[in-house]
């Protein structure tokens, strides 16, 4: 059965950022965290992370294009 939720560390590794960045994005509403009822850990839906991953990749491509156009 495929995994439905990811931990802060797993999301951070997938997106290439620190766990603190993931927590900050959670606080700002960029990524929605669900809480584990037993230990209160943040968990993120795989689908939500995939959407954010596409956004991060698109912004990186836009930045690269902008840098190329500037030179």
C-alpha positions as CSV (number, residue, x, y, z in Angstrom):
1,X,0.0,0.0,0.0
2,X,1.5,3.4,-0.9
3,X,2.4,5.8,1.8
4,X,-0.2,8.6,2.2
5,X,1.7,10.9,4.6
6,X,5.2,12.1,4.9
7,X,7.2,13.4,7.9
8,X,8.8,16.9,8.1
9,X,12.2,15.3,7.4
10,X,11.0,13.3,4.4
11,X,9.3,16.4,2.8
12,X,12.4,18.5,3.4
13,X,14.6,15.9,1.7
14,X,12.2,15.7,-1.3
15,X,12.1,19.5,-1.7
16,X,15.8,20.1,-1.0
17,X,15.2,22.4,1.9
18,X,15.7,22.2,5.7
19,X,13.0,20.9,8.1
20,X,12.8,24.4,9.6
21,X,11.8,25.7,6.2
22,X,9.0,23.1,6.0
23,X,7.8,24.2,9.5
24,X,7.9,27.9,8.4
25,X,5.9,27.1,5.2
26,X,3.4,25.3,7.5
27,X,3.1,28.4,9.7
28,X,2.5,30.6,6.7
29,X,0.0,28.3,5.2
30,X,2.0,27.3,2.1
31,X,1.9,23.6,3.2
32,X,-0.9,22.1,5.3
33,X,0.2,19.9,8.2
34,X,-1.9,17.2,9.7
35,X,-1.1,16.2,13.3
36,X,-0.6,12.6,14.4
37,X,-3.1,12.1,17.3
38,X,-0.7,10.0,19.3
39,X,2.5,12.1,19.2
40,X,1.3,15.4,17.6
41,X,4.0,15.2,14.9
42,X,3.4,17.1,11.7
43,X,2.5,14.9,8.7
44,X,1.9,16.0,5.1
45,X,-0.2,14.5,2.4
46,X,1.8,13.1,-0.5
47,X,-0.5,14.9,-2.9
48,X,0.1,18.3,-1.2
49,X,3.8,17.8,-1.3
50,X,3.7,16.9,-5.0
51,X,1.9,20.1,-5.8
52,X,4.5,22.1,-3.8
53,X,7.3,20.2,-5.5
54,X,6.0,21.2,-8.9
55,X,5.8,24.9,-7.8
56,X,9.3,24.8,-6.4
57,X,10.7,23.3,-9.7
58,X,8.8,25.9,-11.8
59,X,10.2,28.8,-9.7
60,X,13.7,27.4,-10.1
61,X,13.3,27.2,-13.9
62,X,11.9,30.8,-13.9
63,X,14.9,32.0,-11.9
64,X,17.3,30.2,-14.2
65,X,15.7,31.7,-17.3
66,X,15.8,35.2,-15.7
67,X,19.5,34.8,-15.0
68,X,20.2,33.7,-18.5
69,X,18.2,36.6,-20.0
70,X,20.1,39.1,-17.8
71,X,23.6,38.1,-19.2
